[in-house]
Amino acid sequence: MKENFARRSGRPRPVAVTPRFAPPEPAALAAKVRTMAPSMTRSMQRVAEAVAGDPAGCAALTVTGLAERTGTSEATVVRTARLLGYPGYRDLRLALAGLAAQQASGAAPAVTADISVDDPMSEVVAKLTADERQTLTDTAGSLDVPQLEACVGALATARRIDVYGIGASSLVAQDLAQKLLRIGLVAHAHADPHLAVTNAVQLRTGDVAVAITHSGRTVDVIEPLQAAFDHGATTIAITGRPDGEVTQYADHVLTTSTARESELRPAAMSSRTSQLLVVDCLFIGVAQRTYESAAPALHASYEALAHRHSPRVR
């Protein structure tokens, strides 16, 4: 959980402590590197790229050896290991050894596809399928499950839920609000930045505000989240940049994939895919927590719309 960078108005709330969680599994290491690399220093990126590119070779190196190989320092190697989710370099070496063993067993390598202007449609389909699959794998590998569970708990007991998103993220915000409405929760998505702020200032303790922004720097999303934060609501950021400004006003941060894009494949495509996975995880978690009330509400909404999906009798 982020430290509170802004001061809440009114009575201060206690700051919850994020529970400790296990380091990433070996198979999730490459995904973690792709997700965290944009927020690393260049020297840390060299270490991360080395361990993801040659896990077997790096697993055989001491911390001094890896520092020499990457032209960095031992302290940088240790900091990189910790940023990737490992308590220390020893734990990272164990993960690298495990990843190397998996690769040696013949597991298929990850594919990142660039789409060129003259690719046939069959190849476009194949490349997009591979990239979307990788995006989902990366997002799943980088998700902090204790944070996800904390978000589910807050949403399940919320008096009111506001969701903020602009552009492609607004579609994801609408999807989350619609899903929560169908299981009986009071949820609204706000794409208009003025309405988002005017609604955010009405939130109080017991309410939840969710901001969805791939860049973590979208002002029209940050402003309402900050207003909700200042008024005591529990705040959640879904972002591809864990170091983005939006996380300064988030009690909980859920990190999405930062997949590499081609010239013909704008960031909104992969970010939307990863955001939708996070939204679906939140929805299913809340539905599980509130099943006794969610199931009847879902059935009622289905029945209310059933006649619209049946052919009309003339």
C-alpha positions, 0 to 999 in steps of 0.5 A: 500500500502506498504511503499517504502523500496527501492529507485527508480532511476531517478525522484521519483514518488509520493506514492499513499495512499491506500483508507480506506476500511470496516472491513471484514464481519463476515463470512470472519473472519475465512478466514482472520485468516487463511490467516494472522496467519503465519505472526502473533506473537505466542501471536497474533495467540492465540488471532486469533485462539480463536476468530475464534474457539469460536466467541460466547464466545469471543464476550461476553468478554471485551478486558481484558477478552479475554486477560486473556483467551488467556494469552496475553495482552490487547495491543496484543488483540487490535493489533490482531483486527487491523491486522485482519482488524478491527479499534478496539476491539469493531468492532471485537466483533460486527463481532464475534457476527454476526458470532456467529449468523450465526453459530447458524442459522445452516450454514454449518461449514467450512471443511478442509480435510486431504487426507491419503494414503489409502483414496478411490478415491471417498473420495479424490474427495470429500475432494479435492472439499471441500478444493478447495472450502474453498481455494477460499472462504478464498482468496475472504474473504482476498482480499483487493478490493481497492488494486484489483481495483488499480491493474486493473486500472494500468494494463488497462492503461499499455504500457507493462506488465511483469509477473514473476513466478517460478514453479507452479506460472509460470503456473499462470503467463502464464495464466495471460499474455495469458488472457491479450494478448487476449484482446489486451494488451502487456503482457509477462510471464517470467519463466526464471530468467535471462530473467525476470531481463533483461526484467525488467530493460527495464520497465519504468513509465507507465509499470506494473510488476506482481510477483506471489509467494506463499511464498513471498521469491522466489528470482527468482521472487523478483529480477526482481520485484525489478528491475522493481520497481527501474526503475519506473514501477508500481509493483504488488505482488500476494502472500500468505505472506503479510509480505514476502520480495516481498512486499517490492518492491510492490506498490500493494499487493494481498493476496492469501489463505494460506490453511493447506496442508496434506502430500499428498497435497503440497502447490502448489495445494492450492496456484495455486487455489487461485492465479488463482482466483486473476488472473481471477479477474484481467482479468475480471476487466481489460476487463471491463475497456477496453471493447471497445477495449477488445471485438474486440480483443477477437473476433479476437483471437477467429476467428484466432484460430477457424479453429484449433478447427474444424474437418478437411475435408479430 
